[in-house]
């Protein structure tokens, strides 16, 4: 028994030295961040042009518990896709088929729920579901682990991609942020978001956007959300009380 314990300890030590973690807490959030970013890009490429897709930046939850006496962090990124209501289950299946084989992705459908599960490697989990009709929500997270020397600097926001939408509503942006991830075949998927106050509260979202949606593929046209695709970008505008939540994505 003592000899076997020594063998296990040597294997664990060698795995850490090689960088091949055998349990999640042997790999830090800093180690896993590139895996998370890669998975976000893989999801964006797998979804293709089936809907209006946006990616989030980094959400770092602190003070989770690795063990009862050891704290850690959980790093999470989100991918949200606005699709036509009937297309959600098929979109999950499409993503499963397009993800790398090593992700072991699977989609499950029941009368009450539709879900996706995948493994991006290094104990990074991908989970997906239809959170409301036509809305596919995907998360990529590290689970609780040591932070390591993690840096989460977000890219500068290019306002030029969002200015036409702001102009359509005569809106002033209160905050503009950006997020990006590497595409599997090169390039970058990038989402720019703005919280904005319109010059005059619109009676509808679709009317001010008409000049921008002419010739576009409109995926959602509802009182509180318009989502559409042009050859240049995927765009969504949500009514948020008296304000607007605007997002534009240039994809893989």
C-alpha positions in Angstrom: 0.0 0.0 0.0 2.8 2.4 0.9 4.6 1.6 -2.4 1.4 2.2 -4.4 0.9 5.6 -2.7 4.4 6.5 -3.6 3.8 5.5 -7.3 0.6 7.6 -7.4 2.4 10.6 -5.9 5.2 10.3 -8.5 2.7 10.1 -11.3 0.8 13.2 -10.0 4.1 15.1 -9.7 5.2 14.1 -13.2 1.8 15.1 -14.6 2.1 18.5 -13.1 5.6 18.9 -14.4 4.5 18.0 -17.9 1.4 20.2 -17.7 -0.9 17.2 -18.0 -3.3 17.8 -15.1 -4.9 14.6 -13.8 -7.3 16.5 -11.6 -8.8 20.0 -12.1 -7.0 21.8 -9.3 -3.6 20.9 -10.8 -4.3 23.4 -13.5 -4.9 27.1 -12.7 -7.5 29.4 -14.3 -4.6 31.2 -15.9 -3.5 27.8 -17.5 -7.1 27.2 -18.6 -7.9 30.7 -20.0 -6.5 29.8 -23.6 -8.7 26.7 -23.6 -11.7 28.7 -22.7 -11.0 31.3 -25.4 -10.4 28.5 -28.0 -13.7 26.9 -27.0 -15.6 30.2 -27.5 -14.1 30.5 -31.0 -15.0 26.9 -31.8 -18.6 27.5 -30.7 -18.8 30.6 -32.8 -17.5 28.8 -35.9 -19.8 25.8 -35.2 -22.9 28.0 -35.0 -22.1 29.6 -38.4 -24.7 31.9 -39.8 -27.7 30.1 -38.3 -28.6 33.0 -36.0 -27.3 36.2 -34.4 -24.4 35.3 -32.2 -22.6 37.3 -29.5 -19.8 36.3 -27.1 -19.1 37.7 -23.7 -16.0 38.8 -22.0 -14.5 37.2 -18.9 -16.5 36.5 -15.7 -14.2 35.6 -12.8 -16.0 34.3 -9.8 -13.8 34.5 -6.7 -13.9 32.6 -3.4 -15.4 29.3 -4.7 -14.2 26.3 -2.7 -11.8 23.8 -4.1 -11.9 22.0 -0.8 -13.5 23.0 2.5 -10.3 24.8 3.5 -9.0 25.9 0.1 -10.5 28.7 -2.1 -10.2 29.2 -5.8 -11.8 31.0 -8.8 -14.1 30.0 -11.6 -13.6 31.6 -15.0 -16.6 31.7 -17.3 -17.4 33.0 -20.8 -20.8 32.9 -22.5 -22.0 32.5 -26.1 -25.6 33.7 -26.8 -27.4 32.9 -30.1 -30.7 34.5 -31.1 -32.4 32.1 -33.6 -35.9 31.7 -35.0 -38.0 30.0 -32.4 -38.3 26.6 -34.2 -34.6 26.5 -35.0 -33.1 26.2 -31.4 -33.0 22.4 -31.1 -31.6 21.9 -34.6 -28.9 24.6 -33.8 -27.7 22.6 -30.8 -27.4 19.5 -33.0 -25.5 21.5 -35.7 -23.1 22.8 -33.1 -22.5 19.3 -31.7 -21.7 18.0 -35.3 -19.3 20.9 -36.0 -17.3 20.9 -32.8 -14.0 19.0 -32.8 -14.4 15.2 -32.2 -12.2 15.5 -29.1 -14.8 17.6 -27.4 -17.2 14.6 -27.2 -20.1 16.9 -27.7 -23.6 15.6 -27.3 -27.1 17.1 -27.5 -30.1 15.7 -25.6 -33.7 16.6 -26.4 -36.8 15.9 -24.3 -40.3 17.2 -24.3 -39.3 19.7 -21.6 -35.7 20.7 -22.3 -32.9 20.7 -24.9 -29.3 20.6 -23.7 -25.7 20.4 -24.9 -22.7 19.1 -23.1 -19.0 19.0 -24.3 -15.5 18.9 -22.9 -13.0 21.4 -24.2 -10.0 19.8 -22.4 -8.1 20.7 -19.3 -11.4 20.1 -17.3 -13.1 23.0 -19.1 -16.8 22.3 -19.5 -19.2 23.5 -22.2 -22.9 23.5 -21.4 -25.8 24.7 -23.5 -29.5 25.0 -23.4 -32.5 26.8 -24.9 -33.2 29.4 -22.2 -36.2 30.9 -23.8 -37.9 30.4 -27.2 -35.3 31.0 -29.9 -32.5 31.8 -27.4 -29.6 29.4 -27.2 -27.2 30.0 -24.3 -23.8 28.4 -24.1 -21.3 28.6 -21.3 -17.6 27.7 -21.1 -16.2 27.5 -17.6 -13.2 26.2 -15.8 -14.8 25.0 -12.6 -13.3 26.0 -9.3 -9.5 25.9 -9.4 -6.5 28.0 -8.3 -6.3 31.4 -10.0 -2.6 31.4 -11.0 -1.2 34.5 -12.6 -4.3 35.3 -14.6 -4.7 38.4 -16.8 -8.1 39.3 -18.2 -7.5 42.4 -20.2 -10.4 43.0 -22.6 -9.7 44.5 -26.1 -10.4 48.1 -27.0 -13.9 48.6 -28.3 -14.2 49.7 -32.0 -17.2 52.0 -31.9 -17.3 52.2 -35.7 -19.2 48.9 -35.8 -21.9 50.1 -33.4 -22.2 53.8 -34.4 -24.7 53.2 -37.2 -27.1 51.6 -34.7 -26.6 54.4 -32.1 -27.3 56.9 -34.9 -30.5 55.2 -35.9 -31.9 55.9 -32.5 -30.1 59.2 -31.9 -28.7 57.4 -28.9 -25.8 58.2 -26.6 -23.7 55.3 -25.4 -23.2 55.1 -21.7 -20.7 52.2 -21.8 -19.1 50.3 -24.7 -17.2 47.1 -24.2 -15.6 44.5 -26.4 -14.8 40.8 -26.3 -13.0 38.5 -28.7 -11.8 34.9 -29.2 -9.7 33.2 -31.8 -11.5 31.4 -34.7 -10.3 27.8 -35.3 -9.3 28.6 -38.9 -7.7 31.9 -38.2 -9.1 35.4 -37.6 -11.1 36.5 -34.6 -14.7 36.6 -33.5 -15.4 39.9 -31.8 -18.5 41.3 -30.1 -18.9 45.0 -29.2 -21.7 46.0 -26.8 -23.2 49.3 -25.8 -25.7 50.4 -23.2 -27.3 53.5 -24.6 -30.0 56.1 -24.0 -32.0 57.0 -27.1 -32.6 60.7 -27.9 -36.3 60.0 -28.0 -37.9 56.9 -26.6 -38.8 54.8 -29.7 -42.3 53.6 -30.1 -40.8 50.5 -31.8 -37.4 49.0 -32.3 -37.9 47.9 -35.9 -38.9 51.3 -37.4 -35.6 53.2 -36.6 -33.6 50.2 -37.8 -35.4 50.0 -41.1 -32.6 51.7 -43.1 -30.1 49.2 -41.5 -32.2 46.1 -42.0 -33.1 46.7 -45.6 -31.5 43.8 -47.4 -30.5 42.1 -44.1 -31.6 38.8 -42.8 -33.9 39.6 -39.9 -33.9 36.7 -37.4 -36.0 38.3 -34.6 -38.5 41.1 -34.9 -40.2 41.5 -31.5 -41.3 44.5 -29.5 -38.4 44.2 -27.1 -35.8 42.7 -29.4 -34.6 43.0 -33.0 -31.8 40.7 -34.2 -30.5 40.6 -37.8 -27.5 39.7 -39.9 -25.8 41.7 -42.6 -22.7 40.5 -44.6 -20.6 42.5 -42.2 -22.0 41.7 -38.8 -24.7 40.2 -36.6 -26.6 42.8 -34.7 -29.1 42.8 -31.8 -31.0 45.6 -30.1 -32.9 45.0 -26.9 -35.2 47.4 -25.2 -34.0 47.6 -21.6 -36.5 49.8 -19.7 -36.0 53.2 -21.3 -32.5 52.3 -22.5 -31.1 50.1 -25.3 -28.7 47.2 -25.1 -26.9 47.0 -28.4 -24.5 44.3 -29.6 -22.7 43.7 -32.8 -20.5 40.7 -33.7 -18.1 40.1 -36.6 -17.7 36.4 -36.7 -15.5 33.6 -37.9 
